[in-house]
Amino acid sequence: MTDEQDWQAPGSQGGGTPGADGAQGAQPPQYGQQPPQYGQQPPQYGQQAPQYGQQPPQYGWQQPPYGQQYAPAGGQPGWTPPPKPGLIPLRPLTLGPLLAAPFQALRRNPRITVGAALILQGIPAILVSVLIAGGIALLVSRALSADAQDKPALQAGLIGGTIVLGVLSLVITTVFGALLQGVIVAEVARETLGEKLTFGALWRLVRGRFGALIGFTLLFALAWIVVIALVIAIVVALASIGGVAGTIGAIAVGLIGGLGLIPLAVWINTKLAMVPSAIVLERLPMRSAVARSWSLTNGYFWRTFGIIALVWLIVYAITQTISIPFGLLGGLIGGVFAPTAASAGDSASSMTQLIVTQLGVNVLASIVTAVVGAIGSVIQTAAVSLLYLDLRMRKEGLDLELVRFVEGRQTGQDLPDPYLPPAERAQPPQPPAAAGWPAG
């Protein structure tokens, strides 16, 4: 027999044969069981052996922090799952949480999400709809009832007034949309850490960032207006030349410019989608926030675009499902209240009646659309905010900073804002303005 065959487990009484007392010697451990430690007896008959890699926790044992390995006595190293103090688990997100969390944000704190949507976007959109409808109705009625010599001037005024009302509505919608973005970004960040702030606390938190948010949103919208207007101006200039060359040139520029703007818009909008989150959470100036968003999306462009587009399609489908019936109802009501407007003898007054009636119905439909669209904007903004957090978790380890902040808060530590850049987090924390967050 060799030395390996003569080897016996410590504490055994023989080489697997009955000893002097007739007891059977220690058997080798079964598959999936841990071998007994030196000086320990194997499990007695009728007792369950611990499963592979598991040990019963000792009295007083506490779970280690997220991401740390632990090795129970006689077991294999384990892994602690990431905590979920609030909206999402503190780890890089998969598609499921990214699609579900924006809707959960509405349910977790509806007074803030839905309330902010109605106050900052729903009500302004309703006021804009009423203003535009009333202004256009007044201009149209004056143009239709005017004398023949005054009609050219009034028609020109109708066109100019419509343009002015359109620009005014765009500015109002953009400004209040930027305010809503700031509040929702801050709310998603708070819900991620398990905090539930009031609207006043959120407003005080982000009010110092509204200038940068509004400035970026207006400049971004203005840039696209200039690009589109430039393409239209070139098309009109070529068409005014006349002849075959001018017509072909206008068509070519219109097709190339129109089709070329689509991929350009996809690229630019996706690369700059994280700017509002960087402005609010990292408290960056506008130019730095643009560079920040551009760098965060490097390497994750298609994933970012795909999730944003998918959320937009879901919100669009829900919005249209609710809005289309009101649009159809508006057309039917207009025909009921003015069924003979087109064939009446007094065509000007009849057409005015039809236009006013139709505009009134459209205002009602616009109110419903504005409310639904405001809630949809909350979902889209929340989705982009979560994408921003996910990108920072994947590229910078933000999840570890958030876990450290949550654990420190539970022990009463005064830690700096985990969303700030590392250089600012290294500074001594200032007295918090609300719920442990720095003042705006």
Secondary structure, 3 states (H helix, E strand, C coil): CCHHHHCCCCCCCCCCCCCCCCCCCCCCCCCCCCCCCCCCCCCCCCCCCCCCCCCCCCCCCCCCCCCCEECCCCCCCEECCCCCCCCCCCCCCCHHHHHHHHHHHHHHCHHHHHHHHHHHHHHHHHHHHHHHHHHHHHHHHHHHHCCCCCHHHHHHHHHHHHHHHHHHHHHHHHHHHHHHHHHHHHHHHHHHCCCCCCHHHHHHHHHHHHHHHHHHHHHHHHHHHHHHHHHHHHHHHHHHHCHHHHHHHHHHHHHHHHHHHHHHHHHHHHHCCCHHHHHHHCCCCHHHHHHHHHHHCCCCHHHHHHHHHHHHHHHHHHHHHHHHHHHHHHHHHHHHHCCCCCCCCCHHHHHHHHHHHHHHHHHHHHHHHHHHHHHHHHHHHHHHHHHHHHHHHHHHCHHHHHHHHHHHHHCCCCCCCCCCCHHHHCCCCCCCCECCECCC
